[in-house]
Amino acid sequence: MARILMLTPQVPYPPRQGTALRNWGILRGLAAQHRVSLLTFAAPDQEPTPPAPLADIVERVAIVPQPTRTLRDRLRDLLTHTRPDLALRLESAAFRQQMRAWLETYAFDWVLVEGLEMAPYLDLLPSRDSGSRLPPTASPAPSTVYRLPSTPYIAFDAHNCEYLLQKRAGAADLRRPRRWPAALYSAIQWRRLRRFEAAVCRRADLVIAVSEADAQALQRIVPQLDPVIVPNGITVAEYAAFTEKADLQQPAFVFTGTMDFRPNVDGILWFANEVWPDILSLLPFARCYIVGRNPHPRLDALRQIPGMVITGAVPDTRPYINAAAVYIVPLLVGGGTRLKVLEAAAMGKAIVSTSLGAEGFPNPETAIHLADYPVVFADACLYFIENPAARADYEARARAFARAYDWDVLLPPLLARLEIPPTLAKV
């Protein structure tokens, strides 16, 4: 039984979107076999006290408010730092103080870093290898190495291959002159991300990738890397048995996700402007529901488009997914694997996705209708509405597809690698 300190960017319960879904699945699986301590941030819409289902399974938990950064702060950091913006987003003196106190008080076998934005806190750990150093920071982060009860091993869970994600976003912006300032930003950031991401992978004793494609992308910057692949997963039974449905006007097309996340924003804008007019011309009473917290101001124009509905944050996305006639994944950039795809599949939805939206899953076309051009995407959506038998066939395929991504299936390789003494893949 290992003693694990897990660092997450937000409280992982309730697990309703993105990062929280992955963090909760891994945390719950680890806590069943190991002693887990959780140090996490509370997002602005989260309570600072741990919910009972979380507190009941961990040995200890501490929650620190997420720091805020203004646009002015980000512009200053762009000029004064060598680290990427992502590595500065959650810089917090309070989080450092809490982590330092735990490291000095308790013995941990592993520190599990969930996502690249948490990696700067590895500064607080002594290095096992004098050649493994993170790029320097100009922030007030201390460089002092403290006396610890033990020197933990480091596991880094790469939720995305971040440098590749940013590089793809920049390439997309280059095709639109109005987005050239954003393309310049991406050009700076993806190079910084590549350097920082490589350093974190070298520092870690174990690297976890969400897909074979992401593992290969990380190996391109750290050739000797041998990641363990743990795809994004869900607890399938919690979705398959869910019966509540939101009261949506039909036929309902549904998209869920954090709506200030750049790939989600770009994807739904593409769908609204390029795909939706063709659907609405044949289905004038159809509705497209965009479900997720923090809608970006770029989405405000969609409120004027007939049939487009932006819900903002909802307590639970499952009633909306369950009420969808068709679930859409119109993503144009991204990396990793999409948890939204697994949620919809586990609930037996017919899914229309771009190839990038289904990236990371082997043979996604067996259960997901792939469409990369506006007219093809619209035709696929219309096909499912007009052909109930075809929709039912894809719904059954989706359920079978999701069963391979249940956490009980996915976690054993990671649990084995975290045993003490560990089986390491150190570069």
HELIX and SHEET records of a PDB file:
HELIX    1   1 GLY A   18  ALA A   31  1                                  14    
HELIX    2   2 ALA A   52  ALA A   55  1                                   4    
HELIX    3   3 LEU A   71  THR A   80  1                                  10    
HELIX    4   4 ASP A   85  ALA A   87  5                                   3    
HELIX    5   5 ALA A   93  THR A  105  1                                  13    
HELIX    6   6 LEU A  116  LEU A  124  5                                   9    
HELIX    7   7 GLU A  162  LEU A  174  1                                  13    
HELIX    8   8 PRO A  177  ARG A  179  5                                   3    
HELIX    9   9 TRP A  180  ARG A  203  1                                  24    
HELIX   10  10 GLU A  212  ILE A  221  1                                  10    
HELIX   11  11 VAL A  236  ALA A  240  1                                   5    
HELIX   12  12 ARG A  262  TRP A  270  1                                   9    
HELIX   13  13 PHE A  271  VAL A  275  3                                   5    
HELIX   14  14 TRP A  276  LEU A  282  1                                   7    
HELIX   15  15 PRO A  297  GLN A  304  5                                   8    
HELIX   16  16 ARG A  318  ALA A  323  1                                   6    
HELIX   17  17 LEU A  339  ALA A  346  1                                   8    
HELIX   18  18 PRO A  364  THR A  366  5                                   3    
HELIX   19  19 PRO A  374  GLU A  386  1                                  13    
HELIX   20  20 PRO A  388  ARG A  403  1                                  16    
HELIX   21  21 TRP A  407  LEU A  410  1                                   4    
HELIX   22  22 PRO A  412  ARG A  417  1                                   6    
SHEET    1   A 7 ARG A  60  PRO A  65  0                                        
SHEET    2   A 7 ARG A  35  ALA A  42  1                                        
SHEET    3   A 7 ARG A   3  THR A   8  1                                        
SHEET    4   A 7 TRP A 110  GLU A 114  1                                        
SHEET    5   A 7 TYR A 153  ALA A 158  1                                        
SHEET    6   A 7 LEU A 206  ALA A 209  1                                        
SHEET    7   A 7 VAL A 228  ILE A 229  1                                        
SHEET    1   B 6 MET A 308  GLY A 312  0                                        
SHEET    2   B 6 ARG A 287  VAL A 291  1                                        
SHEET    3   B 6 ALA A 252  THR A 256  1                                        
SHEET    4   B 6 VAL A 326  VAL A 329  1                                        
SHEET    5   B 6 ILE A 351  SER A 353  1                                        
SHEET    6   B 6 HIS A 369  LEU A 370  1                                        
END                                                                             
